[in-house]
Amino acid sequence: MNKGGRGLGRGLDALIPMGGASHQVETVQKKNGATDWVMVKDIVANQFQPRRLFDEDALNELVQSIRQYGILQPIVVRKTMQGFELVAGERRWRASQRAGLKEIPAVVKELTDGEMMEIALIENIQRESLNPIEEAAAYRRLMEEFGLTQEEVARKIGRSRSLIANTVRMLNLSPDVQDHVSRGTLSMGQARPLLTLEDREVQLEAAETIIAEGLSSRDAEELVKRIIKGVGEKNRAKKEVEPIRGVFVEEAEDQLKMVLGTQVKIKPGKLKSRIEIEFYSQDDLERIIETLTQMMQPTAGVRVPGQLIV
């Protein structure tokens, strides 16, 4: 999946006009123009932030960079009744907290909730910092909370509608499989075939097989095909031998239980049927055999219809 900045809708420059990077550094240093200095403690995280996982090593590296060079690019915030809400730049804000900064350069914008979410999503995609599950959740949230269609999301983000649809489908995977995709132990290509498996436990087993054996995306597709074929054959076999029980069978079971003095189970099948007779000792078996022998005698006092003794 190409996550570069090319073709991503209007892009951040259009959504948050702040000028070039060199202008931003100069503005920060002069503390004037469109950039303000905001107290770090007065900022709260973006409630629409699609990103859930932050690389600790990369964050610590950013802390060291900030301590040495300061903040080279301002974050973006919007004013709230309590202070400020972060729009873009959460890694810089988090790193500034760890670096012990009291205030941070920020561009203050007036934005709606929808604009905030759109900006946060585009920023993360342009930085290639969202995993597929985070991206899928962000697309779905845009559609559910702001009433956007897949076509509208695609147009805003600058991607194809089919890509949006395929990404959102990843959320149909079981939570454990989604976790593998989030952590990168399972790629989108490896995980996509698992969507055709309805049983979530089977999904996870297949995912673990793919990971353990290092299967390619194509190999993963073949594995899933074999699983589906195996499940189909198993279901067909089960259907073929599935008992079709009726009053006649139940009555025959009751008759045999009374005559033999033990549990009897008649199992009708499509091609052949079985009668299961339980016994609990050698003596019990001999008793049942003697009873059956007597039943087969023409002069037997008790007669069970011959078609039941198969």
Phi, psi and omega in degrees: 000127179278117182249016181292174184283348184291130172077014181273076177054221179283339180081167183292327181298325179282326182281324182229077182295116182227359182088178181287172183297317182296323178295323181295316180298318181294319180298318180298316183293326182275345181056044177215190179073218185279352184260133177249165172253120187245141177295130182301323183290343182271003183255136174246157183294156178290119180293345180255012181299118180283342184277132181245334182251131178238126181292117184295318180297315180295323180293320178294324176296321179293324176301313179297320179295318180294321179296327183273318187244350184082188179273116182271342180224125183293152173279174177240132180226166169233150184284139175232175179295330183266344183161249181222148175244132182293137175253308180215143178106036184294324179296319178295321179293315179298315181295324178296322176298314181292328181282353177083017179289142178272324179223160187219143178290136183212143172266122183266122183237154172262112186224148174279169177300317180298317178295321179299314182293320179298316181295315180299320180294313182296320180300315182292322178294317180296329179272001180056038186251001177264138172277165185304325181288319176298317179297317179298317180296323179293317178299314181296323180293322176300321182286317185282317185274334183241010173064028180273147174274169176300322179296320180291319177298315180301318181293319180293319184275341180082035179228170182284153179296322180296323178295318178300313182298314181293325179291315181297328180299338179300337181286353176276353176288158178295153181306322181294321178290321176302321180297320176299318180293318180299319183277353177085005177283347177223126181278168177300317182296323178286326185278330186304317180299335182293343181296337181280352178267116184285324181284119185291329176293321177294321175306310183295318179300317179295319179299316181294327176293316179300316181291312184298321183265359179060041184289145175283174179300319180292320177297323179296321178297318180294321178299314180296321178300318179294321179296314181297319179297317180296318179295319179298315180294322179295318180293322179295318179295320179296321180294324182295323184258004182296127183297137173254089189275144177217181182298321181299315181295317181295319178295319179297320177300315181299319179301311183293324177299318181292318183290317185270344179067034179204174179288134179228137179232123175261126182241093179292147177224171182289319182256326179210160182234166182225150169242122179256126180241125182273143170219158192237358178195172177297318179297321180295320178297316180297323178297316181295319179298318180296318179297315179296321179297316179296323180296331182277348179286140181301330184267009183301139182289334182244131181238127174255135181312130186302330183292346179274338180266090186258000000 
